[in-house]
Amino acid sequence: MRVEGFEEKAYEETDGHSLPPNPPVTGEDSEIDGEELFVPPLNFAMVDNGVFRSGFPDSTNFSFLQSLGLRSVINLCPETYPEAIKEFLKANGIRLFQFGIDGYKEPFVNIPEETIREALNVVLDVKNHPVLIHCKRGKHRTGCVVGCLRKLQRWCLSSIFDEYQRFAAAKARVCDQRFIERFDVSSMKNIPITFSCSKR
């Protein structure tokens, strides 16, 4: 089921450009040689054991998301989910954590540090795993949360920025990288990261 009028907004960039949503999966396309087709959301990747990242999911991604056995989703967008996604989460017993961070672009940037900390606390609690972190494109807001997680995992800054830039590509933002660099992890240092695959 698709929700009319939502897809373009969900994928809209803060600079006014937008990408078309994932094409709908029709009866013909949903199976290949009798097997169900699994379509990951835009910019999907594994962050760590039980932690995933992506852009905004839609109904074409439901079978794929179901295969992950998710317990939680962290939505970093302020927009309300369409009913189809709400129903999917409810039907699969997936808890939604929404931390609405407005889209932004340089040079007028306000990355809310406390909101990033709250999202990180959800990620750090293994009772919420497997968990998917997402924003609209899986680049900037998601990149900031993952970058700050990497600081907690004691990654060096060059590795953190390499990962951030791999997802942001030409849209990489200096302000995001400065935010990650200045993010103070000292108040969170006593939180165990039992799922960590830390780089030393």
WOSULCOR-V396432 format. One record per pair of residues at least 6 apart in sequence whose ideal C-beta (glycine too) atoms are under 8 Angstrom apart, sorted by the first residue. I is the first residue (numbers start at 1). J is the second residue. D is the distance in Angstrom with one decimal. If there is no record, write none. Layout:
i: <I & I>
j: <J & J>
d: <D & D>
This chain:
i: <1 & 1 & 2 & 2 & 2 & 2 & 3 & 3 & 3 & 3 & 6 & 7 & 7 & 7 & 8 & 8 & 8 & 9 & 10 & 10 & 10 & 10 & 10 & 10 & 11 & 11 & 11 & 11 & 11 & 11 & 11 & 11 & 11 & 12 & 12 & 12 & 13 & 13 & 13 & 13 & 14 & 14 & 14 & 15 & 21 & 22 & 22 & 22 & 22 & 22 & 23 & 24 & 24 & 25 & 25 & 25 & 25 & 29 & 30 & 30 & 31 & 36 & 37 & 38 & 38 & 38 & 39 & 39 & 39 & 39 & 40 & 40 & 40 & 41 & 41 & 41 & 41 & 41 & 41 & 41 & 41 & 41 & 41 & 42 & 42 & 42 & 42 & 42 & 43 & 43 & 43 & 43 & 43 & 43 & 43 & 43 & 44 & 44 & 44 & 44 & 44 & 44 & 45 & 45 & 45 & 45 & 46 & 47 & 47 & 47 & 47 & 48 & 48 & 48 & 48 & 48 & 49 & 49 & 49 & 50 & 50 & 50 & 50 & 50 & 51 & 51 & 51 & 51 & 51 & 51 & 51 & 52 & 52 & 52 & 52 & 52 & 52 & 53 & 53 & 53 & 53 & 53 & 53 & 53 & 54 & 54 & 54 & 54 & 54 & 55 & 55 & 55 & 55 & 55 & 55 & 55 & 56 & 56 & 56 & 56 & 56 & 56 & 57 & 57 & 57 & 57 & 58 & 58 & 59 & 59 & 59 & 62 & 65 & 65 & 66 & 68 & 68 & 69 & 70 & 70 & 70 & 70 & 70 & 71 & 71 & 71 & 71 & 71 & 71 & 71 & 71 & 72 & 72 & 72 & 72 & 72 & 72 & 72 & 72 & 72 & 72 & 73 & 73 & 73 & 73 & 73 & 73 & 73 & 73 & 74 & 74 & 74 & 74 & 74 & 74 & 74 & 74 & 74 & 74 & 74 & 75 & 75 & 75 & 75 & 75 & 75 & 75 & 75 & 76 & 76 & 76 & 76 & 76 & 76 & 76 & 76 & 76 & 76 & 77 & 77 & 77 & 77 & 77 & 77 & 77 & 78 & 78 & 78 & 79 & 81 & 81 & 86 & 88 & 89 & 89 & 95 & 97 & 97 & 97 & 99 & 99 & 99 & 101 & 101 & 101 & 101 & 101 & 102 & 103 & 104 & 104 & 104 & 105 & 106 & 106 & 106 & 107 & 109 & 109 & 111 & 111 & 111 & 111 & 113 & 113 & 116 & 116 & 116 & 116 & 117 & 117 & 119 & 119 & 120 & 120 & 120 & 120 & 120 & 121 & 121 & 122 & 122 & 123 & 123 & 123 & 123 & 124 & 124 & 124 & 124 & 126 & 126 & 129 & 133 & 133 & 133 & 134 & 135 & 135 & 137 & 138 & 139 & 139 & 139 & 139 & 140 & 140 & 140 & 140 & 142 & 143 & 143 & 143 & 143 & 144 & 144 & 144 & 146 & 146 & 147 & 147 & 147 & 147 & 147 & 147 & 147 & 147 & 148 & 148 & 148 & 150 & 150 & 150 & 151 & 151 & 151 & 151 & 152 & 152 & 152 & 152 & 152 & 153 & 153 & 153 & 153 & 153 & 154 & 154 & 154 & 155 & 155 & 156 & 157 & 157 & 159 & 160 & 161 & 161 & 164 & 164 & 164 & 164 & 165 & 168>
j: <59 & 84 & 24 & 58 & 59 & 84 & 59 & 82 & 83 & 84 & 82 & 20 & 21 & 58 & 18 & 20 & 21 & 79 & 21 & 56 & 58 & 77 & 79 & 136 & 18 & 19 & 20 & 21 & 42 & 55 & 56 & 136 & 137 & 18 & 103 & 136 & 19 & 103 & 136 & 137 & 103 & 104 & 105 & 105 & 58 & 39 & 42 & 58 & 60 & 61 & 60 & 59 & 60 & 37 & 39 & 59 & 60 & 37 & 36 & 37 & 37 & 63 & 63 & 63 & 64 & 67 & 60 & 61 & 63 & 64 & 54 & 61 & 64 & 54 & 55 & 56 & 57 & 58 & 61 & 64 & 65 & 134 & 138 & 54 & 55 & 56 & 137 & 138 & 53 & 54 & 55 & 137 & 138 & 139 & 142 & 167 & 52 & 53 & 54 & 55 & 64 & 138 & 52 & 53 & 54 & 167 & 52 & 53 & 133 & 146 & 149 & 149 & 153 & 195 & 196 & 197 & 129 & 195 & 197 & 126 & 129 & 130 & 131 & 195 & 123 & 129 & 130 & 131 & 133 & 149 & 195 & 68 & 70 & 130 & 131 & 132 & 133 & 132 & 133 & 134 & 138 & 142 & 146 & 167 & 132 & 133 & 134 & 138 & 142 & 134 & 135 & 136 & 137 & 138 & 139 & 142 & 77 & 134 & 135 & 136 & 137 & 138 & 65 & 85 & 132 & 134 & 84 & 85 & 84 & 85 & 88 & 88 & 88 & 132 & 92 & 130 & 132 & 130 & 92 & 94 & 130 & 131 & 132 & 93 & 94 & 95 & 127 & 128 & 129 & 130 & 131 & 94 & 95 & 96 & 97 & 122 & 128 & 129 & 130 & 131 & 132 & 89 & 94 & 95 & 96 & 97 & 131 & 132 & 134 & 97 & 98 & 99 & 119 & 122 & 123 & 131 & 132 & 133 & 134 & 145 & 81 & 96 & 97 & 98 & 99 & 100 & 134 & 135 & 99 & 100 & 101 & 119 & 133 & 134 & 135 & 141 & 142 & 145 & 98 & 100 & 101 & 134 & 135 & 136 & 141 & 100 & 101 & 102 & 100 & 89 & 96 & 96 & 94 & 95 & 96 & 128 & 119 & 122 & 128 & 115 & 118 & 119 & 111 & 112 & 115 & 135 & 141 & 110 & 136 & 110 & 111 & 140 & 173 & 173 & 174 & 175 & 175 & 173 & 175 & 144 & 175 & 176 & 179 & 179 & 183 & 144 & 145 & 148 & 183 & 187 & 188 & 133 & 145 & 145 & 148 & 149 & 152 & 188 & 188 & 191 & 128 & 131 & 131 & 133 & 145 & 149 & 152 & 188 & 191 & 193 & 194 & 195 & 195 & 142 & 145 & 146 & 142 & 141 & 142 & 171 & 167 & 167 & 168 & 169 & 171 & 168 & 171 & 173 & 176 & 167 & 164 & 167 & 168 & 176 & 176 & 179 & 180 & 163 & 164 & 160 & 161 & 163 & 164 & 176 & 177 & 180 & 183 & 180 & 183 & 185 & 159 & 160 & 163 & 160 & 180 & 183 & 185 & 185 & 188 & 189 & 191 & 193 & 193 & 196 & 197 & 198 & 199 & 198 & 199 & 200 & 198 & 199 & 199 & 180 & 181 & 199 & 180 & 177 & 180 & 172 & 176 & 177 & 180 & 172 & 176>
d: <5.8 & 4.9 & 5.7 & 7.4 & 5.7 & 7.1 & 8.0 & 3.8 & 6.6 & 5.4 & 4.7 & 7.7 & 3.4 & 6.6 & 5.5 & 7.8 & 7.1 & 6.7 & 7.0 & 4.7 & 7.1 & 7.8 & 7.0 & 6.4 & 5.5 & 5.0 & 7.4 & 5.8 & 7.9 & 7.7 & 6.6 & 6.2 & 7.3 & 4.5 & 8.0 & 7.1 & 7.7 & 7.7 & 7.6 & 7.2 & 3.9 & 6.2 & 4.7 & 5.9 & 6.1 & 6.7 & 7.5 & 5.8 & 4.6 & 7.2 & 7.3 & 7.8 & 6.6 & 6.6 & 6.9 & 7.8 & 4.8 & 6.6 & 6.6 & 5.5 & 6.3 & 5.6 & 7.2 & 5.4 & 4.1 & 6.1 & 5.0 & 5.6 & 7.4 & 5.6 & 6.9 & 6.4 & 5.0 & 3.9 & 5.4 & 6.9 & 4.3 & 7.6 & 4.7 & 7.6 & 7.6 & 6.8 & 7.3 & 6.4 & 3.4 & 7.3 & 6.4 & 6.0 & 7.2 & 5.6 & 4.7 & 6.4 & 3.3 & 6.8 & 7.8 & 5.7 & 6.8 & 7.2 & 4.2 & 7.8 & 7.9 & 7.4 & 7.0 & 5.5 & 7.4 & 7.5 & 5.7 & 5.3 & 7.3 & 5.7 & 7.1 & 7.9 & 7.8 & 5.5 & 6.8 & 5.6 & 7.7 & 4.5 & 6.6 & 6.8 & 3.3 & 4.6 & 6.7 & 5.3 & 6.1 & 6.7 & 7.4 & 5.7 & 7.2 & 7.8 & 6.7 & 6.6 & 8.0 & 6.8 & 7.1 & 4.7 & 7.1 & 7.2 & 4.9 & 6.8 & 5.8 & 5.2 & 5.9 & 7.8 & 6.2 & 7.8 & 4.8 & 4.9 & 7.6 & 6.2 & 7.1 & 6.2 & 4.7 & 3.8 & 7.7 & 7.9 & 6.8 & 6.0 & 7.2 & 5.0 & 7.6 & 8.0 & 6.2 & 6.9 & 7.7 & 6.6 & 7.8 & 7.4 & 5.2 & 7.6 & 7.6 & 5.3 & 7.6 & 7.1 & 6.1 & 5.5 & 7.2 & 5.8 & 7.2 & 5.0 & 5.1 & 6.9 & 5.7 & 7.6 & 6.5 & 6.5 & 7.7 & 5.8 & 6.3 & 6.0 & 6.7 & 6.5 & 4.7 & 7.6 & 6.2 & 6.8 & 4.1 & 7.5 & 7.7 & 4.3 & 7.5 & 6.6 & 5.8 & 7.4 & 5.4 & 7.0 & 7.0 & 5.0 & 7.1 & 4.9 & 7.9 & 6.7 & 5.6 & 5.7 & 7.0 & 6.3 & 7.0 & 4.6 & 7.1 & 7.6 & 7.0 & 6.4 & 7.2 & 4.6 & 7.3 & 7.9 & 6.3 & 7.9 & 5.6 & 7.5 & 5.2 & 6.8 & 7.1 & 6.8 & 4.2 & 4.2 & 6.3 & 6.9 & 7.9 & 6.5 & 7.5 & 7.9 & 5.7 & 5.8 & 7.8 & 3.1 & 7.0 & 6.0 & 7.8 & 7.7 & 7.3 & 7.9 & 7.7 & 7.7 & 5.6 & 7.1 & 7.3 & 5.0 & 7.7 & 5.0 & 6.0 & 4.8 & 7.5 & 6.2 & 5.8 & 7.4 & 5.2 & 7.8 & 7.0 & 6.5 & 7.3 & 7.7 & 7.6 & 5.7 & 6.9 & 5.2 & 7.6 & 7.8 & 4.3 & 6.1 & 7.2 & 7.3 & 4.8 & 7.8 & 7.0 & 6.0 & 5.9 & 5.8 & 7.3 & 8.0 & 7.2 & 7.3 & 5.2 & 6.5 & 6.0 & 6.2 & 7.3 & 6.9 & 7.9 & 7.7 & 5.5 & 7.0 & 6.2 & 6.7 & 7.2 & 6.1 & 7.6 & 7.6 & 5.1 & 6.4 & 5.7 & 5.9 & 6.6 & 5.4 & 5.7 & 6.9 & 6.1 & 3.8 & 4.8 & 8.0 & 6.3 & 5.3 & 4.6 & 7.9 & 5.9 & 6.6 & 7.4 & 6.1 & 5.7 & 7.5 & 4.7 & 5.8 & 5.8 & 6.0 & 5.5 & 5.9 & 6.3 & 7.1 & 7.6 & 5.1 & 7.9 & 7.4 & 5.3 & 7.3 & 7.7 & 3.8 & 7.7 & 6.0 & 4.8 & 7.2 & 7.2 & 4.5 & 6.9 & 6.7 & 6.8 & 6.0 & 5.0 & 5.2 & 6.1 & 7.6 & 7.6 & 6.2 & 6.2 & 5.2 & 7.7 & 4.3 & 7.0 & 5.4 & 7.1 & 6.6 & 7.3 & 4.8 & 7.1 & 7.9 & 6.1 & 6.0 & 6.1 & 5.6 & 7.7 & 6.8 & 6.7 & 6.4 & 7.0 & 4.9 & 7.4>
